[in-house]
Amino acid sequence: MMMLALLLILFAIAFFAFYKSTQTKNFVPVRTESPDEALRILNERFARGEISEAEYRAIRNQILS
């Protein structure tokens, strides 16, 4: 009876370890930035020259729509 309980506990530990490892691989954080924050970042990227004016306008239209 003790052996069965020990095996059950070991199985439960292995199951939860496997379950937890598969869950963390599929985790994708959701960004919750407001449109104002997104525009601020976009403006900074444009000011630094990271994106062209055409890219800036296209992204800005997507944010505002």
Order of alpha helices (4+ residues) and beta strands (2+ residues): alpha-alpha-alpha
